[in-house]
Amino acid sequence: MFSFHSIKDYQSTLLNGQTTCVEAVSYYLQQIEAQKHLNAFLEVFTEDALAQAARLDALQLSGKPLGKLHGVVVSIKDVICYKGHTVSAGSKILEGFTSVYNATAVEKLLAAGAIIIGRNNCDEFAMGSSNENSAFGPVLNALDNERVPGGSSGGSAVAVQAGLCMISLGSDTGGSVRQPADFCGIIGLKPGYGRISRYGLIAYASSFDQIGIFGTQVSDVALALEVIAGADDFDSTVSHQPIPAFSESLQNTSPKKYRIAYFKEALEHPSLDTEIANAIKTLITQLQSEGHTVEPVAFDLLDYIVPAYYILTTAEASSNLSRFDGIKYGYAAKDDFANLTDFYKKSRSAGFGKEVKRRIMLGTFVLSAGYYDAYFTKAQQVRRMLQETTKQVFGNYDVIIAPTVPSPAFKFGEKSNDPIEMFLADIYTVFANLVGIPGISIPLFKHSSGVPFGLQVMAAQDNEVTLLQLSDSLLQNKPL
């Protein structure tokens, strides 16, 4: 019976002849079919995946060099382009659209020998915190089908949580990888802005968006990051910093005393669940007893983070989503229309869902004459203040720790009628996107309600090595 623990162990069994890529893919195809009620996959690439697996098995037998992700079974969020395959961003507006090119991340996955098994369900255009906004129905949390898996990358998170693939790719604009990872009890990494090329990622808010990685082992996430990160001529915002050997950095087991900061205001915020706050406070005490420096840092901008985030991201969304008009591709209104403007209105009204339309309208409003300076300009000023504060913090500390979410996974419908309450679910994750730093959610705790919750760790720009090392040590209960 095929089983998966880590990429390293799996590739050892491949090299020892104990399993094959075809056997691995066949196993996951069976699991996806058996758990299709979770709605984690919008499409399964059965024939492509089996054909790729057979090619990789033949490559191994030939004795030729193998890629770092040889045989690794991956799923991708339905906002990442894969040539010759449908991509819909969880929306009716992209009905029937087939990608004509590969995202750079996909190109690198395939070049490293990965097998892409399917595309994952998500909140429409990555807008949501519960995966209730998909045009193709909600994704169910595999641990409790009555609870949301988190969003917007809920399908990608559940695919890993339920054992439907080895790792998966999502996207994180304000927590859309870290928050579902928290709700599903797995690891979710958002690298620093620009670490992974955004070419081929359908844009929500271009100065915030970043492809992220889900896994069950920090070593697997580190290896995937090592493969897909790096410069790209197709993305002018991508980082040109050298790519460290992330996976090898985890093999350094020398104990280290970390300098850790936390925002006192975050742990005392009225929206934070008491159990989550107490669990993190207990961890802080434990780390201090082990000789680490763990100190509170004054942070009086917490209540400005979510408003600034939603002003800026909706403004960018208003611009980015203006291209979806039903003319060249996607959903087009079939009703009678008086003129081109009427056609646009009918196509976009029927093609976009409620949450996407809400954010487009909000973004258009904050960019409009008379309100631009009052909202958009001030939000940019807040963002600049946050960036300066963050630089000062990382001048004295290695990492910042915080809750990932204010409450554990909630039940379907619990917050869907209150957009403000739903927006506030992002209070702890949007910070990393506003300032462009890497963040990760690691599953350390369990709530009395029976569901897991995690710890969020953030590091300075281009310092994913420290982030991964500390996270791995915490998960493995190693001396830090």
C-alpha positions as CSV (number, residue, x, y, z in Angstrom):
1,M,0.0,0.0,0.0
2,F,1.5,3.3,-1.1
3,S,2.0,5.9,1.7
4,F,3.6,9.3,1.9
5,H,5.5,11.0,4.7
6,S,8.0,13.3,3.0
7,I,9.5,14.0,-0.4
8,K,12.9,12.7,0.8
9,D,11.5,9.4,2.0
10,Y,9.3,9.0,-1.2
11,Q,12.2,9.6,-3.5
12,S,14.3,7.1,-1.6
13,T,11.6,4.5,-2.2
14,L,11.6,5.4,-5.9
15,L,15.3,4.9,-6.2
16,N,15.2,1.7,-4.3
17,G,12.5,0.3,-6.6
18,Q,9.9,0.0,-3.8
19,T,7.4,2.1,-5.7
20,T,7.0,4.0,-9.0
21,C,5.7,7.4,-10.1
22,V,2.8,5.7,-11.8
23,E,1.9,3.9,-8.6
24,A,2.0,7.2,-6.7
25,V,-0.2,9.0,-9.2
26,S,-2.6,6.1,-9.3
27,Y,-2.9,6.1,-5.5
28,Y,-3.7,9.9,-5.4
29,L,-6.2,9.5,-8.2
30,Q,-8.0,6.9,-6.1
31,Q,-7.9,9.2,-3.1
32,I,-9.2,12.2,-5.0
33,E,-12.1,10.1,-6.3
34,A,-12.9,8.7,-2.9
35,Q,-13.0,12.1,-1.3
36,K,-14.5,14.1,-4.2
37,H,-17.3,15.3,-1.8
38,L,-14.7,17.7,-0.3
39,N,-14.8,19.6,-3.7
40,A,-11.1,20.4,-3.4
41,F,-10.5,19.8,-7.1
42,L,-12.2,21.5,-10.0
43,E,-10.4,19.3,-12.5
44,V,-8.2,16.3,-12.3
45,F,-5.6,15.8,-15.0
46,T,-5.8,12.0,-15.0
47,E,-4.3,11.3,-18.4
48,D,-1.6,14.0,-18.3
49,A,-0.5,13.0,-14.8
50,L,-0.2,9.2,-15.6
51,A,1.6,10.0,-18.8
52,Q,4.1,12.3,-17.0
53,A,4.6,9.6,-14.3
54,A,5.4,7.0,-17.0
55,R,7.9,9.3,-18.6
56,L,9.6,9.9,-15.2
57,D,9.8,6.2,-14.5
58,A,11.4,5.6,-17.8
59,L,13.8,8.5,-17.2
60,Q,14.9,6.9,-13.9
61,L,15.5,3.6,-15.6
62,S,17.6,5.3,-18.2
63,G,20.1,6.5,-15.5
64,K,19.8,10.1,-16.6
65,P,19.9,12.9,-13.9
66,L,16.6,13.4,-12.1
67,G,15.1,16.7,-11.0
68,K,14.8,17.9,-7.4
69,L,11.1,17.2,-7.5
70,H,11.3,14.0,-9.4
71,G,7.9,12.2,-9.1
72,V,6.4,14.7,-6.6
73,V,2.7,14.9,-7.1
74,V,1.5,18.5,-6.9
75,S,-1.8,20.3,-7.3
76,I,-2.2,24.0,-8.2
77,K,-4.8,26.6,-7.3
78,D,-7.2,27.6,-10.0
79,V,-5.5,31.0,-10.5
80,I,-2.2,29.6,-11.8
81,C,-1.9,29.0,-15.5
82,Y,-1.0,25.6,-16.9
83,K,-0.7,25.5,-20.7
84,G,-3.5,23.6,-22.4
85,H,-5.6,23.4,-19.3
86,T,-8.6,25.3,-18.1
87,V,-8.1,28.1,-15.5
88,S,-11.1,29.9,-14.2
89,A,-10.1,31.7,-11.0
90,G,-13.2,30.0,-9.4
91,S,-15.4,32.3,-11.5
92,K,-18.1,32.1,-14.1
93,I,-16.5,35.1,-16.0
94,L,-13.7,32.8,-17.2
95,E,-16.0,30.1,-18.4
96,G,-14.3,27.8,-20.9
97,F,-11.0,29.6,-20.9
98,T,-7.9,27.5,-21.6
99,S,-4.4,28.8,-20.7
100,V,-2.1,29.4,-23.6
101,Y,1.1,29.4,-21.6
102,N,2.6,28.1,-18.3
103,A,3.1,30.2,-15.3
104,T,6.8,30.4,-14.4
105,A,6.2,28.5,-11.2
106,V,4.5,25.7,-13.2
107,E,7.3,25.7,-15.8
108,K,9.9,25.3,-13.0
109,L,7.8,22.5,-11.3
110,L,7.7,20.5,-14.5
111,A,11.4,21.1,-15.3
112,A,12.2,19.7,-11.8
113,G,10.2,16.5,-12.5
114,A,7.0,17.3,-10.6
115,I,3.7,15.8,-11.7
116,I,0.7,18.2,-11.7
117,I,-2.4,16.2,-10.9
118,G,-5.1,18.8,-11.0
119,R,-6.4,22.3,-10.2
120,N,-7.9,23.3,-6.9
121,N,-11.1,25.1,-6.1
122,C,-10.8,28.5,-4.5
123,D,-12.6,31.7,-3.7
124,E,-13.5,33.6,-6.8
125,F,-10.4,35.6,-8.0
126,A,-8.8,34.7,-4.6
127,M,-11.2,37.0,-2.8
128,G,-12.4,35.4,0.4
129,S,-11.4,33.9,3.8
130,S,-13.7,30.8,3.8
131,N,-13.9,29.3,0.2
132,E,-17.6,30.0,0.2
133,N,-17.2,32.4,-2.7
134,S,-16.3,30.0,-5.5
135,A,-18.7,29.8,-8.4
136,F,-18.3,26.0,-8.2
137,G,-19.4,25.5,-4.6
138,P,-17.5,25.5,-1.3
139,V,-14.6,23.3,-0.3
140,L,-15.2,21.2,2.8
141,N,-12.7,21.0,5.7
142,A,-11.6,17.3,5.8
143,L,-11.4,17.4,9.6
144,D,-15.0,18.7,10.0
145,N,-17.2,19.0,7.0
146,E,-19.4,21.6,8.7
147,R,-16.4,24.0,9.0
148,V,-14.8,26.1,6.4
149,P,-11.3,25.2,5.2
150,G,-10.3,28.8,5.0
151,G,-9.6,30.9,1.9
152,S,-9.0,31.8,-0.6
153,S,-6.7,28.8,-1.3
154,G,-9.1,26.4,0.5
155,G,-8.9,23.7,-2.2
156,S,-5.1,23.7,-2.2
157,A,-5.0,23.4,1.6
158,V,-7.6,20.6,1.7
159,A,-5.8,18.7,-1.1
160,V,-2.7,18.4,1.2
161,Q,-4.7,18.0,4.4
162,A,-6.7,15.1,3.0
163,G,-3.7,13.4,1.4
164,L,-4.8,14.0,-2.2
165,C,-1.3,15.2,-3.2
166,M,2.1,15.7,-1.7
167,I,2.3,19.5,-1.9
168,S,0.2,22.2,-3.5
169,L,0.5,25.7,-4.7
170,G,-1.8,28.5,-3.6
171,S,-1.7,32.3,-3.7
172,D,-1.5,34.7,-0.8
173,T,-2.7,38.3,-1.1
174,G,-3.6,38.9,2.5
175,G,-3.3,35.5,4.1
176,S,-4.9,33.1,1.5
177,V,-2.2,30.5,2.1
178,R,-1.5,30.9,5.8
179,Q,-5.1,31.2,7.0
180,P,-6.4,27.9,5.3
181,A,-3.2,26.2,6.4
182,D,-4.1,27.2,10.0
183,F,-7.7,26.0,9.6
184,C,-6.6,22.7,8.1
185,G,-3.7,21.9,10.4
186,I,-0.9,22.0,7.8
187,I,2.0,24.2,6.9
188,G,1.4,27.2,4.7
189,L,4.3,29.4,3.5
190,K,4.0,32.9,1.9
191,P,7.5,33.9,0.7
192,G,8.5,37.5,0.6
193,Y,7.0,39.6,-2.2
194,G,8.8,38.9,-5.4
195,R,10.6,35.7,-4.3
196,I,8.5,33.7,-6.7
197,S,7.5,35.1,-10.1
198,R,3.9,36.1,-10.5
199,Y,4.0,35.5,-14.2
200,G,1.0,33.3,-15.0
201,L,-0.7,34.0,-11.7
202,I,-4.1,35.7,-12.3
203,A,-3.9,39.0,-10.6
204,Y,-6.0,40.2,-7.7
205,A,-3.8,42.9,-6.2
206,S,-0.5,43.0,-8.0
207,S,1.6,44.7,-5.3
208,F,0.4,42.1,-2.7
209,D,0.0,38.8,-4.6
210,Q,2.5,36.0,-4.0
211,I,2.4,32.3,-4.9
212,G,2.7,30.2,-1.7
213,I,3.2,26.6,-0.8
214,F,1.3,24.0,1.3
215,G,2.9,20.9,2.8
216,T,3.0,18.7,5.8
217,Q,6.8,18.9,6.3
218,V,8.9,22.1,6.4
219,S,11.5,20.3,4.4
220,D,9.0,19.6,1.6
221,V,8.0,23.3,1.5
222,A,11.6,24.4,1.6
223,L,12.5,22.2,-1.4
224,A,9.6,23.4,-3.4
225,L,10.5,27.0,-2.7
226,E,14.1,26.3,-3.7
227,V,12.8,25.0,-7.1
228,I,10.2,27.7,-8.0
229,A,11.8,30.8,-6.6
230,G,14.1,33.1,-8.5
231,A,14.5,35.7,-11.2
232,D,12.2,35.8,-14.2
233,D,12.4,38.0,-17.3
234,F,8.6,37.9,-17.5
235,D,8.0,39.6,-14.1
236,S,9.6,43.0,-13.5
237,T,8.8,42.9,-9.8
238,V,10.6,39.6,-9.1
239,S,13.5,39.5,-6.6
240,H,17.0,39.1,-8.1
241,Q,18.5,38.0,-4.8
242,P,20.3,34.6,-4.9
243,I,18.2,31.6,-4.0
244,P,19.7,29.9,-0.9
245,A,19.7,26.1,-0.6
246,F,16.6,26.3,1.6
247,S,16.3,22.5,2.1
248,E,19.9,22.1,3.0
249,S,19.7,24.9,5.5
250,L,17.3,22.8,7.6
251,Q,20.1,20.2,8.1
252,N,22.0,22.6,10.2
253,T,21.1,21.3,13.7
254,S,23.3,23.6,15.7
255,P,21.3,25.1,18.5
256,K,20.7,28.8,18.2
257,K,19.3,31.4,20.5
258,Y,16.7,33.5,18.6
259,R,15.7,37.1,19.1
260,I,11.9,37.0,18.8
261,A,9.5,39.9,18.8
262,Y,5.7,39.9,19.3
263,F,3.1,42.6,19.2
264,K,1.5,42.9,22.6
265,E,-1.5,44.7,21.0
266,A,-2.0,41.6,18.8
267,L,-2.2,39.2,21.7
268,E,-4.5,41.5,23.7
269,H,-6.8,42.4,20.8
270,P,-10.5,41.9,21.7
271,S,-11.1,39.9,18.5
272,L,-8.6,37.2,19.5
273,D,-9.9,33.9,20.8
274,T,-8.9,33.4,24.4
275,E,-7.5,29.9,23.8
276,I,-5.3,31.0,20.9
277,A,-4.0,33.9,23.0
278,N,-3.2,31.7,26.0
279,A,-1.5,29.0,23.8
280,I,0.9,31.6,22.3
281,K,1.6,33.2,25.7
282,T,2.5,29.8,27.0
283,L,4.8,29.2,24.1
284,I,6.4,32.6,24.7
285,T,7.1,31.6,28.3
286,Q,8.6,28.3,27.2
287,L,10.9,29.9,24.6
288,Q,12.1,32.4,27.2
289,S,12.8,29.6,29.6
290,E,15.0,28.0,26.9
291,G,17.1,31.1,26.7
292,H,15.6,32.8,23.7
293,T,15.0,36.6,23.8
294,V,11.2,37.0,23.4
295,E,10.0,40.5,23.9
296,P,6.9,42.6,23.2
297,V,7.3,45.4,20.6
298,A,5.0,48.4,20.7
299,F,2.7,48.4,17.7
300,D,0.0,51.0,17.7
301,L,-1.0,50.6,14.0
302,L,-2.8,47.2,14.3
303,D,-6.3,48.7,13.9
304,Y,-5.2,50.5,10.7
305,I,-3.9,47.3,9.0
306,V,-7.2,45.8,7.7
307,P,-8.7,49.1,6.5
308,A,-5.4,50.0,4.6
309,Y,-5.2,46.5,3.2
310,Y,-8.8,46.5,1.8
311,I,-8.5,50.0,0.4
312,L,-5.4,49.2,-1.5
313,T,-6.2,45.7,-2.6
314,T,-9.7,46.6,-3.8
315,A,-8.3,49.6,-5.8
316,E,-5.8,47.3,-7.5
317,A,-8.6,44.7,-8.1
318,S,-10.8,47.3,-9.7
319,S,-8.0,47.9,-12.2
320,N,-6.9,44.3,-12.7
321,L,-10.4,42.9,-13.2
322,S,-11.4,45.5,-15.8
323,R,-10.0,43.2,-18.5
324,F,-12.7,40.6,-17.9
325,D,-15.4,42.0,-20.2
326,G,-16.6,39.0,-22.2
327,I,-15.2,40.2,-25.5
328,K,-12.2,38.0,-26.3
329,Y,-12.8,35.1,-23.9
330,G,-14.9,33.9,-21.0
331,Y,-18.6,34.5,-20.2
332,A,-20.5,36.8,-22.5
333,A,-24.1,38.0,-22.0
334,K,-26.5,36.3,-24.4
335,D,-29.4,38.7,-23.7
336,D,-30.3,41.6,-26.0
337,F,-28.2,44.6,-25.3
338,A,-28.6,48.2,-26.5
339,N,-24.9,49.0,-26.9
340,L,-21.4,48.0,-25.9
341,T,-21.7,49.5,-22.4
342,D,-24.9,47.6,-21.8
343,F,-23.1,44.4,-23.0
344,Y,-20.3,45.0,-20.5
345,K,-22.7,45.6,-17.7
346,K,-24.7,42.5,-18.3
347,S,-21.7,40.2,-18.9
348,R,-19.9,41.4,-15.7
349,S,-23.0,41.5,-13.6
350,A,-23.8,37.8,-14.4
351,G,-20.1,36.7,-14.7
352,F,-18.8,38.0,-11.4
353,G,-20.0,36.8,-8.0
354,K,-21.3,38.9,-5.1
355,E,-18.0,39.3,-3.2
356,V,-15.9,40.1,-6.3
357,K,-18.5,42.8,-7.3
358,R,-18.4,44.2,-3.8
359,R,-14.6,44.6,-4.0
360,I,-14.6,46.0,-7.5
361,M,-17.2,48.7,-6.4
362,L,-15.2,49.5,-3.3
363,G,-12.0,49.8,-5.3
364,T,-13.6,52.0,-7.9
365,F,-15.0,54.2,-5.2
366,V,-11.6,54.8,-3.4
367,L,-10.0,55.6,-6.7
368,S,-12.7,58.1,-7.8
369,A,-12.3,61.8,-7.9
370,G,-12.8,63.4,-4.5
371,Y,-12.1,60.3,-2.6
372,Y,-8.6,59.3,-3.9
373,D,-6.7,61.4,-1.4
374,A,-9.1,60.7,1.4
375,Y,-8.7,57.0,1.2
376,F,-6.2,55.6,-1.3
377,T,-3.4,58.1,-0.6
378,K,-3.8,57.8,3.2
379,A,-3.8,54.0,2.9
380,Q,-0.5,54.2,1.0
381,Q,0.9,56.4,3.8
382,V,-0.1,53.8,6.4
383,R,1.6,51.2,4.3
384,R,4.8,53.2,4.3
385,M,4.6,53.7,8.0
386,L,4.2,49.9,8.5
387,Q,7.2,49.2,6.3
388,E,9.4,51.6,8.2
389,T,8.2,50.2,11.6
390,T,9.0,46.7,10.3
391,K,12.5,47.6,9.2
392,Q,13.2,48.9,12.7
393,V,11.8,45.7,14.3
394,F,14.0,43.5,12.2
395,G,17.0,45.6,13.1
396,N,16.8,44.1,16.6
397,Y,15.0,40.8,16.1
398,D,15.2,37.7,13.9
399,V,11.5,37.0,13.6
400,I,8.1,38.2,14.7
401,I,5.5,35.7,16.0
402,A,1.8,36.2,16.0
403,P,-1.5,34.4,15.8
404,T,-2.3,33.3,12.3
405,V,-6.1,33.9,12.8
406,P,-8.2,35.5,15.5
407,S,-10.4,32.4,15.8
408,P,-10.3,28.7,14.8
409,A,-12.1,27.4,11.7
410,F,-15.7,28.6,11.8
411,K,-18.8,26.9,10.5
412,F,-20.3,27.5,7.0
413,G,-22.6,30.5,7.0
414,E,-21.4,31.8,10.3
415,K,-19.7,34.9,8.9
416,S,-20.9,35.0,5.3
417,N,-23.6,37.6,5.9
418,D,-21.3,40.0,7.7
419,P,-18.5,41.1,5.3
420,I,-16.9,43.3,8.0
421,E,-16.5,40.3,10.4
422,M,-15.1,38.2,7.5
423,F,-12.6,41.0,6.6
424,L,-11.5,41.1,10.3
425,A,-10.5,37.4,10.0
426,D,-7.5,38.7,8.1
427,I,-6.3,41.0,10.9
428,Y,-3.1,39.1,11.6
429,T,-2.1,37.9,8.1
430,V,-2.4,41.0,5.9
431,F,0.5,42.7,7.7
432,A,3.1,40.5,5.9
433,N,1.6,41.3,2.5
434,L,1.4,45.1,3.2
435,V,5.1,45.2,4.0
436,G,6.2,42.4,1.6
437,I,7.9,40.1,4.2
438,P,7.7,36.2,4.3
439,G,5.3,34.5,6.7
440,I,4.4,31.0,7.5
441,S,1.7,29.3,9.5
442,I,2.8,26.1,11.4
443,P,0.3,23.7,13.1
444,L,1.3,23.7,16.8
445,F,-1.9,23.7,18.7
446,K,-5.3,22.2,19.1
447,H,-8.5,24.1,20.2
448,S,-11.1,22.7,22.6
449,S,-13.5,22.7,19.7
450,G,-11.4,19.9,18.3
451,V,-9.9,21.8,15.4
452,P,-6.2,22.7,15.0
453,F,-4.7,26.2,14.9
454,G,-1.2,27.4,14.2
455,L,1.4,30.0,15.0
456,Q,2.4,32.6,12.4
457,V,6.1,33.4,12.1
458,M,7.4,36.3,10.0
459,A,10.9,37.3,9.0
460,A,12.7,40.1,7.2
461,Q,12.5,40.4,3.4
462,D,14.7,37.7,1.7
463,N,15.2,35.8,5.0
464,E,13.1,32.7,4.4
465,V,16.1,30.6,5.7
466,T,15.6,31.8,9.3
467,L,11.8,31.5,9.0
468,L,12.1,27.8,7.8
469,Q,14.8,26.9,10.3
470,L,12.8,28.2,13.3
471,S,9.5,26.7,12.0
472,D,11.1,23.3,11.5
473,S,12.6,23.3,15.0
474,L,9.3,24.3,16.6
475,L,7.5,21.5,14.7
476,Q,10.1,18.9,15.4
477,N,10.5,20.0,19.1
478,K,14.2,20.4,18.5
479,P,16.3,22.6,20.8
480,L,16.2,26.0,19.1
